[in-house]
């Protein structure tokens, strides 16, 4: 009779261990998959941020520059206005990049 109860305890322990192993493995695989997905999303967002930062300075503002006219022929007040406009646009782009970076950190 003792042999029968020992065999039943071993059987119950094996079943419990099997269920526990299945639970642990599925939890581990699920967490690893989620983590890998989140890392991929964060990396792609950082790549987008890097591309946005590289394009900040590459903005043309005045139509005279597009036509090929030199800015040396312009009046100093107009040059100041254009440089202020360029600075303002660059500042807006940098502010957008900062906001994007803060969203990535969340």
C-alpha positions in Angstrom: 0.0 0.0 0.0 2.9 2.4 0.8 4.3 1.7 -2.6 1.1 2.8 -4.3 0.9 6.1 -2.3 4.6 6.8 -3.1 4.0 6.3 -6.8 1.0 8.6 -6.6 3.0 11.3 -4.9 5.8 11.0 -7.5 3.2 11.3 -10.2 1.6 14.4 -8.6 5.0 15.9 -8.2 5.9 15.3 -11.8 2.6 16.8 -13.0 3.1 19.8 -10.8 6.7 20.2 -12.0 5.6 19.8 -15.6 2.9 22.5 -15.3 5.4 24.8 -13.5 8.0 24.4 -16.2 5.5 25.1 -19.0 4.3 28.2 -17.1 7.8 29.5 -16.6 8.9 28.9 -20.2 5.9 30.6 -21.7 6.3 33.6 -19.3 10.0 33.8 -20.2 9.4 33.6 -23.9 6.6 36.1 -23.7 8.6 38.6 -21.7 11.7 38.2 -24.0 9.5 38.8 -27.1 7.9 41.9 -25.6 11.3 43.3 -24.6 12.8 42.7 -28.0 9.8 44.4 -29.7 10.1 47.5 -27.4 13.8 47.7 -28.0 13.2 47.7 -31.8 10.6 50.4 -31.5 12.9 52.6 -29.4 15.8 52.1 -31.8 13.6 53.1 -34.8 12.5 56.2 -32.9 16.1 57.1 -32.1 17.0 56.7 -35.8 14.1 59.1 -36.7 15.4 61.6 -34.2 18.9 61.4 -35.6 17.6 62.0 -39.1 15.6 65.0 -37.9 18.7 66.4 -36.1 20.7 66.1 -39.3 18.2 68.0 -41.3 17.9 70.9 -38.9 20.6 73.1 -40.5 19.8 72.1 -44.1 16.8 74.5 -44.5 16.8 77.2 -47.2 14.6 80.1 -46.3 14.8 82.9 -48.9 13.6 82.8 -52.4 16.7 84.9 -53.5 19.0 82.0 -52.4 16.9 79.6 -54.5 17.4 81.8 -57.6 21.1 81.9 -57.0 21.5 85.5 -56.0 24.3 86.2 -53.6 23.3 87.4 -50.2 26.2 89.9 -50.4 24.1 92.1 -52.7 21.3 92.4 -50.1 20.9 95.3 -47.7 22.3 94.5 -44.2 18.8 94.8 -42.6 17.5 92.2 -45.0 20.4 89.9 -44.2 19.7 90.3 -40.5 16.0 89.5 -41.1 16.9 86.4 -43.1 19.4 85.2 -40.5 16.8 85.8 -37.8 14.2 83.8 -39.8 16.7 81.0 -40.3 17.6 81.0 -36.6 13.9 80.9 -35.7 13.2 78.0 -38.0 16.2 76.1 -36.7 15.0 76.8 -33.2 11.5 75.4 -34.0 13.1 72.3 -35.5 15.3 71.7 -32.4 12.3 72.2 -30.2 10.4 69.5 -32.2 13.4 67.2 -31.8 13.5 67.8 -28.0 9.8 67.0 -27.7 10.3 63.8 -29.8 13.2 62.8 -27.5 11.1 63.4 -24.4 8.4 61.2 -25.9 10.9 58.4 -26.6 12.0 58.5 -23.0 8.5 57.9 -21.7 
